[in-house]
């Protein structure tokens, strides 16, 4: 039985350092960007994230690409 995977959507999550809390631990905040083009390359997403990092004026801690697919048997 053959199965097919159809990409439904892509989102990107940027996690960045936003100072220190009362105990001196780093505060990590996140920003999600939905409706990213499904065929966007990892390099393109990385390049855009680095530009957003500059605009935020914060240090990027983590960049996560989330792909959602539908799997069916055809």
C-alpha positions in Angstrom: 0.0 0.0 0.0 1.5 3.3 -1.1 1.2 6.4 1.1 1.4 10.0 0.1 2.4 13.0 2.1 1.0 16.4 1.2 2.6 19.5 2.9 -0.1 21.7 4.4 1.8 24.5 6.1 5.1 25.8 7.4 5.7 27.9 10.5 8.9 29.3 11.9 9.6 30.0 15.6 12.3 32.4 16.7 13.5 32.1 20.3 15.6 34.9 21.5 17.3 36.1 24.7 15.5 38.9 26.4 17.6 39.8 29.5 17.9 38.2 32.9 15.3 37.4 35.6 15.6 38.1 39.3 17.8 35.1 39.8 20.2 36.0 37.0 18.9 33.3 34.6 18.4 34.2 30.9 14.8 35.0 29.8 14.0 33.3 26.5 11.0 34.6 24.5 9.6 33.4 21.3 7.9 34.7 18.2 6.0 32.5 15.8 5.6 33.3 12.1 2.9 31.3 10.3 2.1 31.0 6.6 5.7 30.7 5.5 5.9 29.5 2.0 6.0 25.7 2.0 8.8 25.6 -0.6 11.0 28.1 1.3 14.5 26.7 1.7 16.1 26.3 5.1 18.8 28.9 4.0 16.1 31.4 3.1 14.4 31.0 6.4 17.7 31.3 8.3 18.6 34.5 6.3 15.3 36.1 7.1 15.5 35.1 10.8 18.9 36.8 11.0 17.4 40.0 9.6 14.6 39.8 12.1 17.2 39.3 14.9 18.7 42.7 13.8 15.3 44.4 13.9 14.6 43.0 17.4 17.9 44.0 18.7 18.0 40.7 20.6 20.3 37.6 20.3 18.7 34.7 18.5 18.9 31.6 20.7 17.0 29.1 18.5 15.3 28.8 15.2 12.7 26.1 14.6 11.0 25.2 11.4 7.7 23.4 11.9 6.2 21.6 8.8 2.8 20.1 8.9 1.8 17.4 6.5 -1.2 15.2 5.7 -0.5 11.5 5.2 -2.9 9.4 3.2 -2.9 6.1 1.5 -3.7 6.3 -2.2 
